[in-house]
């Protein structure tokens, strides 16, 4: 996975509504992220497999970040502050 692919994926995660990300099951979240990624960048078969594996390995982190953002939106500060 290239650095630009990593950056792009995390931009997609950050742009998404936290509540939306948290309401998707794992398979739906993985597919939604891949679809969003592919709207701006074409991928070959190997890149799709690599990206899918990476997303799958980071689902709990993606959910943790979304939950932290949701708390920030609700209470005006993160739970770690």
ZIDAMO-V224948 format. One record per residue. N is the residue number from 1. PSI is psi in degrees with one decimal (none if undefined). BURIAL is I if it has 9 or more other C-alpha atoms within 8 Angstrom, else O. D_CENTER is the distance of its C-alpha to the mean C-alpha in Angstrom with 1 decimal. Layout:
((N PSI BURIAL D_CENTER) (N PSI BURIAL D_CENTER))
This chain:
((1 131.4 O 15.3) (2 157.7 O 16.3) (3 -36.2 O 15.5) (4 -33.9 O 14.8) (5 -43.3 O 12.2) (6 -48.7 I 10.4) (7 -46.2 O 10.9) (8 -43.9 I 9.8) (9 -45.3 I 6.4) (10 -27.1 O 6.0) (11 -41.9 O 8.0) (12 -44.8 I 6.1) (13 -46.0 I 3.5) (14 -31.6 O 7.2) (15 -24.5 O 8.9) (16 147.8 O 7.8) (17 129.8 O 10.4) (18 -45.1 I 9.8) (19 -38.8 I 12.3) (20 -48.0 O 10.9) (21 -41.0 I 7.7) (22 -23.8 I 10.4) (23 -9.9 O 12.8) (24 143.5 I 11.3) (25 170.6 O 12.6) (26 -47.8 O 11.0) (27 -41.5 O 12.3) (28 -39.6 O 11.4) (29 -44.8 I 7.7) (30 -47.6 I 7.9) (31 -39.1 O 10.3) (32 -44.4 O 8.7) (33 -43.0 I 5.8) (34 -43.1 I 8.9) (35 -44.8 O 11.1) (36 -42.4 I 9.5) (37 -45.5 I 9.6) (38 -17.0 I 13.1) (39 -26.0 O 14.4) (40 -11.8 O 14.8) (41 129.6 O 15.5) (42 146.1 O 17.6) (43 142.9 O 17.0) (44 174.3 O 19.8) (45 -44.1 O 19.9) (46 -41.0 O 19.4) (47 -37.8 I 16.3) (48 -45.4 I 14.8) (49 -42.6 O 15.8) (50 -45.6 I 14.6) (51 -43.0 I 11.1) (52 -45.3 I 11.2) (53 -42.4 O 12.7) (54 -47.4 O 10.3) (55 -46.8 I 7.2) (56 -40.2 I 9.9) (57 -16.1 O 11.1) (58 9.4 O 8.1) (59 -41.9 I 7.4) (60 -37.4 O 9.9) (61 -42.6 O 8.7) (62 -43.9 I 5.3) (63 -40.0 I 8.1) (64 -44.3 O 10.5) (65 -41.1 O 9.0) (66 -40.5 I 8.7) (67 -40.8 I 12.1) (68 -42.8 I 13.5) (69 -40.2 I 12.7) (70 -42.7 I 14.3) (71 -40.2 I 17.2) (72 -42.0 I 17.7) (73 -37.9 O 17.9) (74 -42.2 O 20.4) (75 -4.2 O 22.5) (76 0.8 O 22.2) (77 158.2 O 21.2) (78 160.5 I 18.9) (79 -16.3 O 20.2) (80 -6.7 O 20.8) (81 none O 23.1))
